[in-house]
Amino acid sequence: MPRTEAVLFDLDDTLVRYERSPGEVLLAAFEAVGCDPLFSVEEYYARYDEFAEKCDSMDELRSECFAALAESNGYERRRGRAVAAAFSEERDQTRVELLPSVGDVLGEVSSEYRTAIVTNGARDAQHQKIDAVGLDRWVDEIVVAGHDVPPKPDPEPFERAIRTLGVTPESTVHVGDSPDTDVAGASAAGLDSVLVAEGSAAVEPSPTYRIESIDALRSLPWLEESASGHR
């Protein structure tokens, strides 16, 4: 493998997590509106990227997505929009926290390599999360995919990060928690991938490396070589 020059990171559930899960907030929104659940959080996840490509803000994304989900389940679109408004009242994008060891790991990685975040989502929401925990102190570039570039697993978000950092695909590694978006997208762009996932169940597509927590990133061969001065 060529000498590693850059490390890209997914954001949600790789570097940060919400203090309250989307499922918890969705149930609170249904309760606030005074209705039974119109759709599941899994249905929301399944169509999130579809609406992220079309919408300019997180509030617009939820309003359009929830209206469509309500309609597909036999309810009026306006009820979905009411739930979206309640969800926005409940959800504070700044109420996120770094996952364990992320600060220490990013401090080490950013001292040796060029770094970037490559994330899907609404631009306003993703930047609020990044700002809330100060991730910009450790990264050189942020690519929020879904507007200017297609969402992962399309290779273009990775290619944009690589161009901006001035490195090559062969010298870049991407770290994320999703086989479908992170591993598949990194592979399509010609990058090695690190999947952060608990357990040992086989996944497709298969990552270059697999670790159970971000802390284990420091034990991978390319980082060990850097630390020992043999880059």
C-alpha positions as CSV (number, residue, x, y, z in Angstrom):
1,M,0.0,0.0,0.0
2,P,1.4,3.5,-0.8
3,R,2.3,5.8,2.0
4,T,-0.9,7.1,3.7
5,E,-1.3,10.9,3.4
6,A,-4.9,11.5,4.3
7,V,-7.7,10.1,6.4
8,L,-11.4,10.8,5.7
9,F,-14.1,10.4,8.4
10,D,-17.9,9.9,8.3
11,L,-19.6,12.0,10.9
12,D,-22.8,10.5,12.4
13,D,-22.2,7.4,14.6
14,T,-18.6,7.5,13.6
15,L,-17.4,10.6,15.3
16,V,-20.5,12.0,17.0
17,R,-23.9,10.8,18.3
18,Y,-27.1,12.5,19.4
19,E,-27.8,12.8,23.1
20,R,-31.3,11.6,22.2
21,S,-31.7,9.1,19.3
22,P,-33.9,10.0,16.3
23,G,-36.3,7.3,17.4
24,E,-36.8,8.9,20.8
25,V,-37.3,12.3,19.3
26,L,-39.8,10.9,16.7
27,L,-41.9,9.3,19.4
28,A,-41.9,12.6,21.3
29,A,-43.0,14.4,18.2
30,F,-45.9,12.0,17.7
31,E,-46.9,12.5,21.3
32,A,-46.7,16.3,20.9
33,V,-49.0,16.2,17.9
34,G,-51.3,13.8,19.7
35,C,-51.4,11.1,17.1
36,D,-50.3,7.4,16.9
37,P,-47.1,6.8,15.1
38,L,-47.6,7.4,11.3
39,F,-44.4,5.7,10.3
40,S,-41.3,4.1,11.9
41,V,-37.8,5.7,12.3
42,E,-36.5,3.0,10.0
43,E,-38.8,4.3,7.2
44,Y,-37.4,7.8,7.9
45,Y,-33.8,6.4,7.7
46,A,-34.6,4.6,4.4
47,R,-35.7,7.8,2.6
48,Y,-33.4,10.4,4.3
49,D,-30.9,10.6,1.5
50,E,-33.6,10.9,-1.1
51,F,-34.8,14.1,0.5
52,A,-31.4,15.4,1.5
53,E,-30.6,15.7,-2.2
54,K,-33.7,17.9,-2.8
55,C,-33.8,20.1,0.3
56,D,-31.7,23.0,1.4
57,S,-32.3,22.7,5.2
58,M,-33.0,20.1,7.8
59,D,-36.4,21.5,8.6
60,E,-37.4,21.4,4.9
61,L,-36.0,17.9,4.6
62,R,-38.1,16.6,7.5
63,S,-41.3,18.4,6.3
64,E,-41.1,16.9,2.8
65,C,-40.0,13.4,4.0
66,F,-42.5,13.1,6.8
67,A,-45.3,14.3,4.5
68,A,-44.4,11.6,1.9
69,L,-44.1,8.9,4.6
70,A,-47.5,9.8,6.1
71,E,-49.1,9.7,2.6
72,S,-47.5,6.3,1.7
73,N,-49.0,4.9,4.9
74,G,-52.5,6.2,4.2
75,Y,-52.4,9.4,6.2
76,E,-52.8,13.0,5.1
77,R,-49.6,14.8,4.2
78,R,-50.4,17.7,6.5
79,R,-50.2,15.3,9.5
80,G,-46.7,14.4,8.5
81,R,-45.8,18.0,8.2
82,A,-47.2,18.6,11.7
83,V,-45.0,15.8,13.1
84,A,-42.0,17.3,11.3
85,A,-42.6,20.7,12.9
86,A,-42.9,19.0,16.3
87,F,-39.7,17.0,15.6
88,S,-37.9,20.3,14.9
89,E,-39.1,21.7,18.2
90,E,-37.8,18.6,20.0
91,R,-34.5,18.2,18.1
92,D,-31.5,20.5,18.9
93,Q,-28.7,19.7,16.4
94,T,-26.2,21.1,18.9
95,R,-27.1,18.4,21.5
96,V,-24.5,15.9,20.2
97,E,-21.4,14.4,21.9
98,L,-18.1,12.9,20.7
99,L,-18.0,9.2,20.8
100,P,-15.5,7.7,23.2
101,S,-11.8,8.3,22.3
102,V,-12.7,10.4,19.3
103,G,-10.8,13.5,20.5
104,D,-7.7,11.6,21.3
105,V,-7.7,9.7,18.1
106,L,-8.4,12.7,15.9
107,G,-5.6,14.6,17.7
108,E,-3.1,11.9,16.8
109,V,-4.3,11.4,13.3
110,S,-4.5,15.1,12.4
111,S,-0.9,15.6,13.6
112,E,0.3,13.0,11.0
113,Y,-2.2,13.2,8.1
114,R,-4.4,15.5,6.1
115,T,-8.0,15.0,7.4
116,A,-11.5,15.6,6.2
117,I,-15.1,14.8,7.1
118,V,-17.3,13.4,4.3
119,T,-20.9,13.2,5.5
120,N,-24.4,12.9,4.1
121,G,-27.1,15.2,5.3
122,A,-28.5,18.7,5.4
123,R,-25.8,21.3,5.3
124,D,-27.1,23.3,8.2
125,A,-27.6,20.4,10.5
126,Q,-24.2,18.8,9.8
127,H,-22.3,22.0,10.4
128,Q,-24.2,22.7,13.6
129,K,-23.1,19.3,14.9
130,I,-19.5,19.8,13.8
131,D,-19.4,23.3,15.5
132,A,-21.0,22.0,18.7
133,V,-18.2,19.6,19.5
134,G,-15.4,21.6,17.8
135,L,-14.4,19.1,15.2
136,D,-13.0,21.7,12.9
137,R,-9.9,21.9,15.1
138,W,-8.9,18.5,13.8
139,V,-10.0,18.5,10.2
140,D,-8.8,20.3,7.1
141,E,-11.9,19.9,4.9
142,I,-15.7,19.2,5.3
143,V,-17.8,17.8,2.5
144,V,-21.5,17.7,3.2
145,A,-22.9,15.4,0.4
146,G,-26.4,15.7,-0.9
147,H,-26.4,19.2,-2.5
148,D,-23.3,20.3,-4.4
149,V,-22.3,16.6,-4.8
150,P,-24.5,13.4,-4.7
151,P,-24.7,11.6,-1.4
152,K,-22.5,8.7,-0.5
153,P,-22.1,6.0,-1.8
154,D,-21.5,8.0,-4.9
155,P,-17.7,8.5,-5.3
156,E,-17.9,12.2,-6.0
157,P,-17.9,13.4,-2.3
158,F,-14.8,11.4,-1.7
159,E,-13.2,12.7,-4.9
160,R,-13.9,16.3,-3.9
161,A,-12.3,15.8,-0.5
162,I,-9.2,14.2,-2.1
163,R,-8.9,17.1,-4.6
164,T,-9.2,19.7,-1.9
165,L,-6.6,18.0,0.3
166,G,-4.2,17.6,-2.7
167,V,-3.7,13.8,-2.2
168,T,-4.5,10.7,-4.3
169,P,-7.0,7.9,-3.8
170,E,-4.2,5.4,-3.3
171,S,-2.8,7.3,-0.4
172,T,-6.2,8.0,1.3
173,V,-8.2,5.9,3.8
174,H,-11.9,6.5,4.7
175,V,-13.3,5.6,8.2
176,G,-17.1,5.1,8.7
177,D,-19.8,3.0,10.2
178,S,-21.9,2.0,7.1
179,P,-21.0,-0.7,4.6
180,D,-23.6,0.7,2.2
181,T,-22.5,4.3,2.2
182,D,-19.0,4.5,3.6
183,V,-17.4,1.2,2.5
184,A,-19.1,1.1,-0.9
185,G,-18.5,4.8,-1.6
186,A,-14.8,4.6,-0.6
187,S,-14.3,1.6,-2.8
188,A,-16.0,3.3,-5.7
189,A,-13.6,6.2,-5.3
190,G,-10.5,3.9,-5.1
191,L,-9.9,4.4,-1.4
192,D,-9.1,1.8,1.3
193,S,-11.8,1.7,3.9
194,V,-12.1,1.2,7.7
195,L,-15.5,0.0,8.9
196,V,-16.3,0.8,12.6
197,A,-18.8,-1.9,13.6
198,E,-19.3,-4.1,16.6
199,G,-19.5,-7.9,16.2
200,S,-18.0,-10.2,13.5
201,A,-21.0,-10.8,11.2
202,A,-19.9,-10.6,7.5
203,V,-20.9,-7.5,5.6
204,E,-21.0,-6.6,2.0
205,P,-19.2,-4.8,0.5
206,S,-16.2,-6.0,2.6
207,P,-14.0,-3.2,4.0
208,T,-10.2,-3.1,3.9
209,Y,-10.1,-3.1,7.7
210,R,-12.7,-3.6,10.4
211,I,-12.6,-2.4,14.0
212,E,-15.1,-2.3,16.8
213,S,-14.4,1.2,18.0
214,I,-12.7,4.3,16.8
215,D,-10.0,3.8,19.5
216,A,-8.8,0.7,17.6
217,L,-7.9,2.9,14.6
218,R,-4.6,3.5,16.3
219,S,-3.7,-0.2,16.0
220,L,-4.0,-0.4,12.2
221,P,-0.8,-1.0,10.2
222,W,-0.6,2.3,8.5
223,L,-0.9,4.2,11.7
224,E,1.6,2.0,13.5
225,E,4.1,2.6,10.7
226,S,3.7,6.3,11.0
227,A,4.1,6.2,14.8
228,S,7.3,4.2,14.5
229,G,8.8,6.6,11.9
230,H,8.8,4.2,9.0
231,R,6.4,6.1,6.7
